[in-house]
C-alpha cells in the first residue's frame, strides 16, 4: 500500500468546496495521518458574451462569468482505516473529486 494519497477537488461554489475540504480533513486526521493543504490552485475563469436580442440591437449584449475553484490535499503515511474514512465521508455532488494513490 502506498504511503501518499493526493486528492484534488473542483467546484463552481467556493464555500461548498471549503466545507467539503474541512470535512475530509476532520475525517482523515482522526486516523493520525499528516495532511498537507488545502492548497488553493489557480481559479479558471470563463467569460461568455451573448446577444440580448436575436434580430436587432447588435450592440446590446450580456456577459456571463463562470469560475472553477480548485483545492489540493496531500495525505502522508496513510493506513487502510484512512481509506475507509475517506469512502464514508459524504461530499456534495456539486464537487468533482480526483483521488490518486
C-alpha positions in Angstrom: 0.0 0.0 0.0 1.3 3.4 -0.9 2.0 6.0 1.8 0.8 9.0 -0.1 -2.7 9.9 -1.4 -3.3 13.1 -3.4 -6.9 14.5 -3.5 -7.9 17.2 -6.0 -11.3 18.9 -5.6 -13.0 21.2 -8.1 -16.2 23.1 -7.8 -18.0 26.3 -9.0 -19.0 27.1 -5.4 -16.1 28.2 -3.3 -17.9 28.0 0.1 -19.2 24.5 -0.6 -15.7 23.4 -1.7 -14.1 24.8 1.6 -16.7 23.0 3.7 -16.0 19.7 1.9 -12.3 20.1 2.4 -12.8 20.6 6.1 -15.0 17.5 6.3 -12.3 15.4 4.6 -9.5 16.8 6.9 -11.5 16.1 10.0 -12.3 12.5 8.9 -8.7 11.8 8.0 -7.0 13.4 10.9 -8.8 11.1 13.3 -6.7 8.2 11.9 -3.4 10.0 12.6 -2.5 11.0 9.1 -0.3 14.0 8.2 -2.3 16.4 6.0 -0.6 18.9 3.6 -3.1 21.5 2.5 -5.6 22.6 1.4 -3.5 24.2 -1.3 -5.6 26.6 -3.4 -4.8 26.1 -7.1 -5.4 28.9 -9.7 -9.1 29.6 -10.4 -10.1 29.2 -14.0 -12.4 32.0 -15.2 -14.6 31.6 -18.3 -16.4 34.7 -19.7 -19.2 34.2 -22.2 -20.8 37.1 -24.3 -24.3 36.6 -25.6 -26.5 38.8 -27.8 -29.6 40.1 -25.9 -31.9 40.1 -28.9 -31.9 37.7 -31.9 -32.5 40.3 -34.6 -32.0 44.0 -33.6 -29.7 45.8 -31.1 -26.5 44.2 -32.2 -24.7 46.3 -29.5 -26.9 45.0 -26.7 -25.0 42.1 -25.1 -24.9 40.3 -21.8 -21.7 38.9 -20.3 -21.7 35.8 -18.0 -18.8 34.6 -15.9 -18.1 31.1 -14.6 -15.3 30.4 -12.1 -13.9 26.9 -11.4 -12.2 26.8 -7.9 -9.7 24.0 -7.1 -8.1 22.7 -3.9 -5.3 20.1 -3.4 -4.8 17.8 -0.4 -1.8 15.5 0.2 -2.2 12.7 2.8 1.1 11.2 4.1 1.6 7.9 5.9 -1.9 6.6 5.2 -3.5 3.4 6.6 -6.4 1.2 5.4 -8.5 2.9 8.1 -7.8 6.2 6.4 -9.2 5.0 3.1 -12.3 3.6 4.9 -12.9 7.0 6.5 -12.5 8.7 3.1 -15.0 6.4 1.5 -17.5 7.1 4.3 -17.3 10.9 4.1 -20.3 12.4 2.4 -19.4 15.0 -0.2 -21.8 17.1 -2.3 -22.5 16.0 -5.9 -21.5 19.6 -7.0 -17.9 18.8 -6.3 -15.6 16.8 -8.6 -13.1 14.7 -6.7 -10.0 13.0 -8.1 -8.0 10.7 -5.9 -4.5 9.4 -6.8 -2.8 6.8 -4.7 
